[in-house]
C-alpha cells in the first residue's frame, strides 16, 4: 500500500472512531482503536491529523474537563460510505417511525444522523419517485379500538431505557391507576413492551421474586441507581408472553370450547387461537356455525375478545367462564333495559349484524 493510500486509510478510520456529541473519545482511545485495525500512528501525528480534519469536517475538541476528547458536532450530518440507497433510506425511516419507543435513548441519539440522512435522501428523490412514495402506501394499525397514546416525558423514557440497557436498578415515583399520589419504589427493570398504544415496563419491585407491570406514563420521576438489576431465576420474556402475562393474566391456561354462529369464527381457520386448535362445522347450529376448541391463556383480554362477538359466539366450556360471561351479559342487558325502559330479554345486546374483521 502506497504512502498516500496508507494516509487515506488512516484518516478514514480515524473519523470513524469519533462519536457524536455529547459522547467523546480521547486521542489515546483513537490510537488504540487504529492499532486494532493494524494502523500504527504516533500521538503527535494523531493530534496533527485531528487538527487538520477539524478544518474540513464538523469535529470539535471538548476541553471542558479531563480527559479531553473529540466529538462530531451534534448537528453534523451523517458522514459515511457508501451512500444510502433509496431502499436503505426507506428502511431507516420505517425504523424511526415504528421502533422509536423500544430503542434505548442512547441508541436513538446515535441513530439520529442516519434518520436525518435517510429523510434527506428521500427528499432528494425526483418526482414522481414511485419508491419514495412507498411511505405513503403502508401503515401499521391496531386491530382494536384506536386510542391516543398517553404522553411519556422524554426524560422518563430516556432514564428507564438507559437503566434497562445498563442493567441497573431504578428509583421511581410511580402513581398507581386511580390514585392521586405517587409512591416511591426501587425497581429492577427487566423489559419494555409496547402493547397497543401504551408502553409498559416489566420489573421487580424492591427485591421481591415476582415481577410487576408498570405503565411508563404513570412514572413521575426516575433515577438510575448504582446496583445492578437482577432478574428472577429463569425469567424469559417470550415465555411470559405465551403465558398471557401481557394480556394481564396470571399465567394459567384453560381448555376453551366455543360455538360461533353466522360465520363469526371463520377467521380462526386462517389465524388460529393456539397450536392445538380444532375447528369442526356444526350443521345442527345452522349455516355458518363452527365449533372451536383450543388451549389458551386465561386472561382479561380473552374475555374482552369473546364479548366483542356479542351473540355471535357461545362459550360451551369451561363452565366457570360460561357462567362468568352469562352474568356479565345479564348485567349488560339489565343496564340497557333500565335506560331504555325495556324488558331485559328485549334489550339484550347483540352484534349479529355488525360487520368487521371477524365477519
Secondary structure, DSSP 8 states (H G I E B T S, - for coil): --HHHHHHHHHHHHHHH--BTT--B-HHHHHHHHHHTT----HHHHHHHHHHHHTTSSEEEE-SSSS-EEEE-TT-----SS---HHHHHHHHHHHHHHGGGS-HHHHHHHHHHHHHHHHHHHTS-SS-TTGGGGGS-----SS---------HHHHHHHHHHHHHTEEEEEEE--TT-SS-EEEEEEEEEEEEETTEEEEEEEETT-SS-EEEEGGGEEEEEEEEEE----TT--HHHHHHTTGGGT--S-EEEEEEEE-TTTTGGGGTS-SSTT-EEEE-GGG-TT-EEEEEEEE--HHHHHHHHTTGGGEEEEE-HHHHHHHHHHHHHHHHHHHHHHT--HHHH----TT--STT-
